């Protein structure tokens, strides 16, 4: 990966200790500046990333720098080293000291609360962790630049367009007393999937698009170590944001976005949310590239077909099935229209799990319609039940409720058209609702 510009280091110190780690990681050139000149330096230097020593600045200074960084295109990572003040959502925290410390953080409502940061021994050394986190962020920047280059229309796409409550999902693992507080705090800011065991968490990781993990209390250090080791060894999960709120970790983990904090819910959310947002942005960019490769036929948000492409393929599939013979069935997954996040989660799950021969699209009526090619009615019911069973344990917004869609299935009859089959599917749904 080629570096697209210098690294800007912002600090009141002559040369902060973490700046030397960039030389070791061969991340250069490095330009250093003070907080008084930080905003101007972003415009003049045009850096590829900004590292800020936040132990010597106030909340207003960090917010001003974050606002200027957020306006840059492509995505400009801003990493806050040892933050002592509340940080905006586009600021990625990094704790280089791994000792028991007390931090007094002022909240956005100007209420002061004391949060204890119980952090770990170094994960292979703070310098290695910082370089790894920076490289992970720079990969997102490179991906964003690629998407911007390949988009035909000048459609704006920025990190600020990613709303964690709408676009991201965090896997919360735990079974201790802090679990309810973590669930509520996370659920207020993003989608949450709960798991009371490591085995349940592994199932969610294999069938869902997860943008971050919060590992709470209730597990022995040996179990935590085994889980983190599995994440390290699997390329699919290695770059996931992971926040651990309990346990002493002795070994090193090749997880660039791993942090260990106290079991305070606010501290855990403040640490994980910027990383989750960055990961959700990265996955959105990846889906956008696939949509570009598919000539715009794929919806970049869900991974399913666009509605126009679906209607065209639906009519073609019916015609070809009737000409050649065989079976074709359609399933409709109806979600609660009061919670649009439920439809989005369901569509993402379906796009990840459905067979390559099948296709579907999110509909305007808060449903998702999926076509099962070469499939009879009995088999279609089985597939639909399996897909539906995966959608049961996601909370949406401030409400902690299960999301299991109402499912109806219809199969193609000899004289059916696309319109008549869809009408019968809708009639089945109305009868099921009544």
C-alpha positions, -999 to +999 in steps of 0.1 A: +000+000+000+015+033-011+013+062+014-007+091-002+009+119+018+029+128+049+018+120+085+010+151+105+019+149+142+002+175+164+016+181+198+029+209+221+060+188+229+091+192+208+088+156+196+063+133+212+075+098+220+051+081+197+065+100+167+096+078+167+075+047+162+065+061+127+102+060+117+104+024+129+073+015+109+087+033+078+058+057+078+073+089+065+076+118+058+065+130+092+056+167+097+053+180+132+032+210+143+018+225+175-019+228+184-020+265+175-011+257+139-028+223+135-058+235+115-037+255+091-012+226+087-040+202+076-047+225+047-011+232+038+005+198+043-024+178+030-015+148+051-025+112+047-032+109+084-031+130+116-018+118+149-027+141+178-012+141+213-044+150+232-030+150+267-021+186+262-051+201+245-087+211+254-120+199+240-125+229+218-091+225+202-097+189+194-132+196+180-118+223+157-092+200+143-116+171+139-141+193+120-114+204+095-102+168+091-137+156+085-141+180+056-111+165+037-115+140+009-106+112+006-111+100+042-084+114+065-078+094+096-074+113+129-059+093+157-060+107+193-031+094+214-040+090+251-071+112+249-080+131+281-111+149+268-142+137+250-135+132+213-158+137+183-170+106+164-144+109+137-115+108+162-100+073+167-087+068+203-054+051+210-041+044+245-004+039+244+000+035+282-013+003+296-015+010+333-043+015+358-052+051+355-081+075+363-093+099+336-118+127+342-138+132+310-162+160+305-193+149+287-210+167+258-237+179+283-209+195+304-214+170+332-182+157+346-177+121+353-147+100+364-140+070+342-114+045+352-095+031+323-083-004+333-060-012+305-037-041+297-001-049+293+011-039+259-002-059+229+032-066+214+044-030+224+025+003+220+047+012+190+036-019+171+000-013+180+001+023+169+017+015+135-008-013+129-038+009+137-025+037+115-019+013+086-055-001+090-068+034+088-047+042+058-062+012+040-096+027+044-083+060+030-069+041+000-102+023-005-121+056-004-097+071-030-103+041-053-141+045-050-139+082-057-118+076-088-142+049-101-175+066-095-188+080-127-210+107-111-197+131-085-217+115-058-204+126-024-194+098-001-178+105+033-174+091+068-199+116+080-226+099+059-222+067+080-246+067+109-237+039+134-274+037+145-284+030+109-254+013+093-233-005+119-237-036+141-217-043+172-215-078+187-218-076+225-205-107+244-209-111+281-230-124+309-220-104+340-236-076+359-223-050+335-239-066+304-273-048+307-256-013+310-234-021+280-263-033+260-283-001+267-254+023+261-245+006+228-281+003+217-285+040+220-258+046+194-257+016+171-272-017+163-264-045+188-263-083+186-261-099+219-243-132+228-241-148+262-214-173+252-183-174+229-200-202+209-230-179+202-207-151+193-189-173+168-221-181+150-230-144+147-196-137+133-200-163+106-235-152+094-236-115+100-218-084+090-202-073+123-185-039+126-171-042+161-170-064+192-174-055+228-163-084+251-176-079+286-171-097+319-182-133+327-153-151+310-120-164+323-087-150+310-081-183+292-114-181+273-107-144+264-073-153+252-086-182+230-113-159+215-088-132+207-064-157+192-090-170+169-098-134+157-061-129+152-057-160+130-087-153+108-082-127+082-120-119+081-119-106+117-084-094+122-092-057+115-124-057+135-126-032+164-124-051+196-129-036+231-124-058+261-138-046+294-125-073+317-095-096+321-057-095+322-042-103+288-007-116+288+000-126+252+003-103+222-024-101+196-022-091+160-054-070+163-047-034+153-080-021+166-080-038+201-084-018+232-089-028+268-109-004+290-128-004+323-163-019+325-178+016+325-204+015+297-198+051+286-160+045+284-165+014+263-189+031+239-166+062+236-137+039+227-154+015+203-178+037+184-153+057+163-136+024+153-170+009+145-179+038+124-147+035+104-152-002+098-188+004+087-175+030+063-149+005+050-175-022+043-198+004+026-169+013+003-163-024-005-200-029-014-198+003-035-169-011-055-190-043-061-219-022-072-196-004-097-183-037-110-219-048-114-227-017-135-248-002-107-272-032-104-263-038-068-275-017-039-243-007-021-261-004+013-276-039+014-256-059-011-288-071-028-300-060-062-315-026-068-353-026-072-351-019-109-326-047-115-346-071-094-379-065-113-361-071-146-343-103-134-376-115-118-395-112-150-366-129-169-364-157-144-401-165-146-400-165-184-370-188-186-384-212-159-417-215-179-398-221-211-374-247-198-394-261-170-383-265-134-393-247-102-391-212-089-403-198-055-405-164-039-402-154-003-412-121+013-397-111+046-419-083+061-403-062+088-417-037+112-420-004+093-416+015+126-380+002+128-363+006+094-331-007+108-347-041+110-352-042+072-316-031+066-302-058+090-324-085+074-313-075+039-276-076+048-281-111+064-299-124+033-273-110+009-246-128+029-263-162+034-285-167+003-273-191-024-255-178-055-284-188-078-309-167-058-314-129-059-335-104-039-341-067-032-353-045-004-388-031-011-404+003-003-429-014+021-402-024+046-400-059+032-373-079+014-383-102-015-361-131-025-363-153-055-352-190-050-343-204-084-349-241-092-367-245-059-400-260-050-423-247-023-412-271+005-375-263+000-383-226-002-401-228+032-370-245+047-346-219+033-368-190+044-371-204+079-333-207+082-328-171+070-355-159+094-340-177+124-307-157+120-325-124+123-340-128+158-315-112+182-308-077+170-318-047+189-327-015+171-322+020+183-332+025+219-354-006+220-341-040+230-365-062+210-362-092+187-364-088+150-381-118+134-398-109+102-432-123+090-424-147+062-446-157+033-437-180+005-453-186-029-443-208-058-445-204-096-476-219-113-478-228-150-498-197-160-481-172-137-466-139-147-443-118-125-473-096-116-496-125-107-469-143-086-462-111-067-499-105-061-503-140-047-474-134-024-490-102-011-523-120-006-505-147+014-489-120+035-523-103+042-539-136+052-510-144+075-513-110+091-550-114+097 
